[in-house]
Amino acid sequence: MCPATVSYLYPPVKSRIVAQSHELPDFAEEIARLCVTVYEQKKGVRHDTELLSSTAKTLLNGVYIGYGKDLVSVDWDTPDYETLTRLTQNVFSFSAAKNYQQLRTITDALRDEDGGLRTFQDFKEQVATINNKFNVTWLQTEYDTCIATATQSARWQEFKAQQSLFPYLRYQTAGDDSVRSEHRLLNGITKRVDDPFWRTYYPPNGWNCRCEAIQVPDDDVEETPGTSYNTLPIDPMFRTNCGETGLIFPKGHPYYTGVPSAEIRKAIAYLPPENAYIDTYIQAGGRDVPIHQHVMHGVDELRGNLEVLSDLLRIKDDITEASLLPEIHAKDSALKPKFYPDGWQFHNTAKNADAVLQFGKDTQWVTDFKRLEGNGKRISAHLDNAAQQADYAVVKLSAQTDTGTIGKIKAKANYKLQETQLKGILILDSEGNLIYESCKIQPPAKK
């Protein structure tokens, strides 16, 4: 189902209790500008950074309200940080898909049923109707969903942390006449926190769902047998656990229909840096170092990168800020330069560095981070890879290493520093202490 062809996208709301007190924007300025642009060009546009930024910002605000925290208020080494990062990435991808569908619908409105070009006034009226559909009616449900899903995602982190005290969860509906019949069938089901049941039926389980899971102590609990819920009719798109996946809007959402993945990637990559970076900080050596984390920075390597960066900030107190770079597909390499220092020469445009480190006002390091599993025996292969995407490699070993092995690691690092394009290599032990540093170019002097 393509959103452009339907008059409604979400089922009617019988009882909305989530976001009545939150007045949402209607993006009137962005839409008025688009009206003029599209009509003058007599053709559509695929991306609009202002509309995408406004949509993502609005929905992300709902995420933070629902979760009760934002990325600035949680420590980087907690489950909350990773979950919020996943939720944030999902909001931006969803907003890009929505942006694409809305722009396509606006483009289609240029011509009437007979294929003739509408007058500008007629076109404006058509676009006003489209905007009301996408950014009033539908946006309200999407915002409510962000709040509800983020709330349940935050609670899931609490459930896992408190599992030893409360090993069971019970499914609970709102208990009123507006509860859907299929959700009533779930009411009261009690399973252990780690039971596979919650991978499929953890709420929310539909648009405007008000169900929740509640903790149950293990004394005098009767676990629900599996035979009672094997065929419950839940929308496939909601058959997931948002607390584990970080998905508010899975790929089954109609906005994604007919939208190439490349268009979503490009839409986010086109965003101005001020709209695509989340500003946080890391405390190191008694100072708060600003960290600018791009919404497309790889979430799977985020925890390891932040761990290495945190150790490095403690060692290098002359680093004044750091930017965690986006993962940009090789096919979109032309978009990369704006995220890197002016004039920086890419070693391999198909590769992505992890960060740009700022030393004072004038010096920047394009850097690759790696938390290397084991005692460093495979460090040569990593340094070869780092040389393809960055000037500096910072490697942290994950296991304790004896003196003899450290000597071999240093010898390999010395060789790779001469053999590759790397300008510098730093190696940290498993405790985060510096055990090796060598640079072809003298590093910034401490003041």
C-alpha positions in Angstrom: 0.0 0.0 0.0 1.4 3.4 -1.0 0.5 6.3 1.2 -0.1 8.5 -1.8 -3.1 6.4 -2.8 -4.9 6.1 0.6 -7.0 8.6 2.5 -6.1 7.2 5.9 -3.0 5.3 7.0 -3.8 4.4 10.6 -7.0 3.0 12.2 -9.4 5.5 13.8 -8.5 6.3 17.4 -11.1 5.4 20.0 -9.2 6.5 23.0 -6.0 8.7 22.8 -4.3 9.3 26.1 -0.8 9.8 25.0 -0.1 13.2 23.4 -3.2 15.4 23.8 -1.2 18.0 25.6 1.5 18.2 22.9 0.8 20.7 20.1 2.6 19.5 17.0 3.9 21.7 14.2 2.2 21.6 10.8 5.3 22.5 8.8 3.5 25.3 7.0 6.6 27.3 6.2 8.4 24.2 4.7 5.3 23.3 2.7 4.8 26.8 1.4 8.4 26.9 0.1 8.0 23.5 -1.5 4.8 24.6 -3.3 6.7 27.3 -5.0 9.8 25.2 -5.8 7.9 22.2 -7.2 5.5 24.4 -9.3 8.3 26.5 -10.7 10.3 23.4 -11.7 7.3 21.6 -13.0 8.8 18.4 -11.6 9.3 16.8 -8.2 12.2 16.8 -5.7 13.3 13.6 -4.0 14.7 15.2 -0.9 14.1 18.3 1.2 16.5 18.7 4.1 14.3 21.2 5.9 11.2 19.1 5.9 13.1 16.0 6.8 14.9 17.8 9.7 11.6 19.2 11.0 9.9 15.8 10.9 12.8 14.0 12.6 13.1 16.6 15.2 9.4 16.4 16.1 9.4 12.6 16.3 12.6 12.5 18.2 11.1 14.9 20.8 8.4 12.2 21.3 11.1 9.6 21.8 12.8 11.6 24.5 9.5 12.3 26.2 8.5 8.7 26.2 11.9 7.4 27.2 12.3 10.0 30.0 15.9 10.6 29.0 17.9 11.8 26.0 21.4 10.9 24.8 23.0 13.8 26.8 21.5 12.6 30.1 22.7 9.0 30.0 26.2 7.6 30.2 27.7 6.3 26.9 28.4 2.8 28.4 24.9 2.0 29.4 22.1 0.0 27.6 20.1 3.2 27.6 22.6 4.9 25.3 22.6 2.2 22.8 18.8 1.9 22.8 18.3 5.6 22.4 20.8 5.6 19.5 18.9 2.8 17.8 15.6 4.6 18.3 17.1 7.8 16.9 18.4 6.1 13.8 15.0 4.5 13.2 13.3 7.9 13.5 15.6 9.5 10.9 15.2 6.6 8.5 11.4 6.7 8.9 11.3 10.5 8.5 13.4 10.1 5.3 10.9 7.5 3.9 7.9 9.7 4.9 9.7 12.7 3.3 10.1 10.8 0.1 6.4 9.7 0.0 5.1 13.2 0.8 7.2 14.8 -1.9 6.1 12.2 -4.4 2.5 12.8 -3.5 3.0 16.6 -3.9 4.6 16.0 -7.3 1.7 13.9 -8.5 -0.7 16.8 -7.5 0.9 19.1 -10.2 -1.5 17.6 -12.7 -5.2 17.1 -12.6 -7.1 13.9 -13.5 -6.8 14.6 -17.2 -3.0 15.1 -17.0 -3.2 18.9 -17.4 -1.1 21.2 -15.3 -3.1 22.7 -12.4 -3.1 26.4 -11.8 -0.9 27.5 -8.9 -3.9 28.2 -6.7 -5.4 24.8 -7.4 -2.0 23.2 -6.7 -1.7 25.0 -3.4 -5.1 23.7 -2.3 -4.1 20.2 -3.3 -0.9 20.5 -1.3 -2.7 21.9 1.7 -4.9 18.7 1.7 -1.8 16.5 1.4 -0.1 18.4 4.2 -3.1 18.0 6.5 -3.0 14.2 5.8 0.7 13.7 6.3 1.5 16.3 8.9 -1.6 16.7 11.0 -3.6 13.5 11.1 -0.8 11.0 10.5 1.9 12.8 12.3 -0.2 12.8 15.5 -0.4 9.0 15.4 3.3 8.7 14.6 4.2 11.0 17.5 2.0 9.1 19.9 3.7 5.9 18.7 7.2 7.4 19.4 6.1 8.2 22.9 4.5 4.8 23.6 7.3 2.8 22.0 10.1 4.7 23.7 8.3 4.3 27.0 8.2 0.6 26.6 11.8 0.5 25.3 12.9 2.2 28.5 10.9 -0.1 30.7 12.4 -3.1 28.9 15.9 -2.0 30.0 14.6 -1.7 33.6 13.0 -5.2 33.3 16.3 -6.7 32.2 18.3 -4.9 34.9 15.9 -6.0 37.6 15.3 -9.5 36.4 16.8 -11.2 39.5 14.3 -9.4 41.6 11.3 -9.6 39.2 11.9 -12.6 36.9 8.3 -12.5 35.5 6.4 -10.1 33.4 2.6 -10.0 32.9 0.8 -8.6 29.8 -1.8 -6.0 30.8 -4.2 -4.0 28.7 -5.8 -0.7 29.5 -8.9 -2.6 30.7 -11.6 -0.5 29.1 -14.1 -0.9 26.2 -11.5 0.5 23.7 -9.2 -2.5 24.0 -8.9 -4.5 20.8 -10.2 -8.0 20.9 -6.9 -9.5 19.9 -5.1 -7.6 22.7 -7.7 -8.8 25.2 -6.5 -12.3 24.4 -3.0 -11.4 25.6 -4.2 -9.8 28.8 -2.9 -11.6 31.9 -0.3 -13.8 30.1 2.6 -14.2 32.4 6.1 -15.3 31.2 9.7 -15.0 32.3 11.5 -11.9 31.2 13.8 -14.0 29.0 11.0 -16.1 27.5 10.8 -15.9 23.6 7.1 -14.8 24.0 8.3 -11.2 24.6 10.3 -11.2 21.3 6.9 -11.2 19.5 4.3 -9.9 21.9 6.0 -7.2 23.9 3.9 -4.0 23.6 3.0 -1.9 21.8 1.2 -4.3 19.5 -0.6 -1.9 17.1 -1.2 1.8 16.4 -2.3 3.7 19.5 -1.8 0.6 21.6 -2.0 1.3 25.3 -1.0 -2.1 26.6 2.0 -2.6 28.8 4.0 -5.3 30.5 4.3 -5.2 34.3 6.8 -6.9 36.7 5.6 -9.8 38.7 7.6 -11.3 41.7 8.3 -15.0 41.4 6.5 -16.0 44.6 3.2 -17.8 43.9 3.4 -17.1 40.1 1.7 -19.4 37.6 3.4 -19.2 34.3 1.0 -19.2 31.3 1.5 -22.3 29.1 2.6 -21.7 25.5 -0.4 -23.5 24.0 -2.6 -20.6 24.8 -1.1 -17.9 22.6 0.6 -19.6 19.6 -1.8 -18.2 17.0 -2.7 -14.7 18.3 -3.5 -12.3 15.5 -1.0 -9.4 15.9 0.0 -7.2 12.9 3.3 -8.7 11.6 4.9 -5.3 11.7 4.5 -5.2 15.5 5.7 -8.7 16.1 8.9 -7.5 17.6 10.4 -6.3 20.9 11.2 -2.6 20.5 13.4 -2.7 23.6 15.7 -5.2 21.9 15.6 -3.9 18.3 15.2 -0.2 18.8 12.6 -0.1 16.1 9.6 2.2 16.4 8.6 1.9 12.7 9.8 -1.4 11.2 10.4 -1.8 7.4 6.8 -3.1 7.0 5.4 0.4 7.4 3.8 1.7 4.2 6.1 4.7 4.0 8.9 2.3 3.0 6.9 0.9 0.1 8.6 1.6 -3.2 11.3 3.7 -1.6 14.8 2.5 -2.6 17.2 2.1 0.4 19.7 4.3 -1.4 17.2 7.2 -1.3 16.8 7.0 2.4 20.6 6.9 2.9 21.1 9.9 0.6 18.3 11.9 2.2 20.0 11.6 5.6 23.5 12.1 4.2 22.3 15.4 2.5 21.3 16.8 5.9 23.4 19.8 7.0 25.7 18.7 9.8 23.9 20.9 12.3 20.8 18.8 11.7 22.4 15.4 11.6 24.7 15.4 14.6 23.6 14.7 18.2 25.6 16.7 20.6 26.7 14.9 23.8 29.9 14.9 25.9 32.2 12.5 27.6 33.7 13.3 31.0 37.4 12.7 31.0 40.1 14.0 33.4 37.7 16.3 35.1 36.5 18.0 31.9 33.5 17.6 29.7 34.6 17.0 26.1 32.0 17.7 23.4 31.1 14.7 21.3 29.2 15.2 18.0 27.6 11.9 17.1 26.2 11.6 13.6 22.8 9.8 13.4 24.3 7.4 10.8 27.3 6.4 12.9 27.4 2.6 13.0 25.4 1.5 16.0 27.0 -1.9 16.2 30.4 -0.5 16.7 29.3 2.6 18.7 29.9 1.1 22.1 33.5 0.0 21.2 34.3 3.3 19.6 33.1 5.3 22.6 35.1 3.1 24.9 38.3 3.7 22.9 37.5 7.4 22.6 36.9 7.7 26.3 40.3 6.2 27.1 42.0 8.4 24.5 40.4 11.6 26.0 41.9 10.6 29.4 45.3 10.2 27.8 45.2 13.1 25.4 44.0 16.0 27.4 44.6 18.3 24.4 41.7 16.9 22.4 39.1 19.6 22.6 36.2 17.8 20.8 35.4 14.8 18.6 33.0 14.0 15.8 31.8 10.4 15.3 31.4 10.2 11.5 28.5 8.7 9.5 28.6 5.4 7.7 28.1 6.4 4.1 27.7 3.7 1.4 30.4 3.5 -1.3 27.9 4.4 -4.0 27.3 7.7 -2.2 31.0 8.6 -1.7 30.5 12.0 -3.3 28.6 13.1 -0.2 31.5 12.3 2.2 33.8 15.4 1.9 31.5 17.7 3.9 32.0 15.5 7.0 35.8 15.5 6.8 38.4 18.3 7.2 38.7 20.6 4.3 41.1 19.2 1.7 41.5 15.9 3.4 42.7 13.2 0.9 40.6 10.0 1.0 42.7 6.9 0.9 39.8 4.7 -0.3 36.4 6.4 -1.0 34.6 3.1 -0.3 35.8 3.2 3.3 34.6 5.3 6.3 36.7 6.6 9.1 35.3 6.5 12.7 36.0 10.0 13.9 37.6 13.4 13.5 39.5 14.5 16.6 40.0 18.2 17.2 43.2 19.5 18.9 42.8 23.1 19.7 41.8 25.3 16.7 44.0 24.1 13.9 44.8 20.4 14.2 42.5 17.6 13.2 43.0 13.8 13.1 40.9 11.6 10.9 40.9 8.5 13.0 40.0 4.8 13.0 39.1 3.1 16.3 39.2 -0.5 17.1 38.6 -2.6 20.2 40.6 -5.6 19.2 39.5 -9.0 20.5 42.3 -11.0 22.0 45.9 -10.0 22.8 46.7 -8.2 19.5 48.1 -11.0 17.4 45.9 -9.9 14.5 46.8 -6.2 14.7 48.5 -6.1 11.3 45.3 -6.9 9.4 43.5 -4.2 11.3 46.2 -1.6 10.7 46.0 -2.4 7.0 42.3 -1.8 7.1 42.7 1.4 9.2 45.2 2.8 6.6 42.4 2.5 4.0 40.1 4.9 5.8 42.0 7.1 8.2 45.3 8.9 9.0 45.5 7.6 12.6 44.7 4.3 14.1 43.8 3.9 17.8 43.7 0.3 18.9 42.6 -1.1 22.3 43.4 -4.6 23.3 40.7 -6.6 25.0 42.9 -9.1 26.8 45.9 -8.8 29.1 49.1 -9.1 27.2 52.5 -10.2 28.4 55.7 -8.3 27.8 56.9 -10.5 25.0 53.6 -10.1 23.1 53.7 -6.3 23.6 57.1 -6.3 22.0 55.9 -8.1 19.0 52.8 -5.8 18.7 55.1 -2.7 18.8 57.3 -4.2 16.1 54.3 -4.8 13.8 53.0 -1.3 14.5 56.4 0.2 13.6 56.4 -1.8 10.3 52.9 -0.8 9.4 53.6 2.8 10.1 56.3 2.8 7.5 54.6 0.5 5.0 51.1 2.2 4.9 49.7 5.7 4.6 49.0 5.9 8.4 50.5 9.0 10.0 50.2 7.7 13.5 49.4 4.6 15.6 48.4 4.5 19.3 47.8 1.2 21.1 46.1 0.9 24.5 46.1 -2.1 26.8 42.9 -3.7 28.2 42.9 -1.2 31.0 43.0 1.8 28.6 46.6 2.7 29.3 48.8 3.8 26.5 51.5 1.2 25.6 52.6 2.4 22.2 52.5 5.7 20.3 54.4 6.6 17.2 53.7 9.3 14.5 55.3 10.2 11.2 54.1 13.7 11.9 54.8 15.2 15.3 51.5 15.2 17.3 50.2 18.4 18.7 52.2 19.7 21.6 50.5 20.0 25.0 50.1 23.6 26.2 
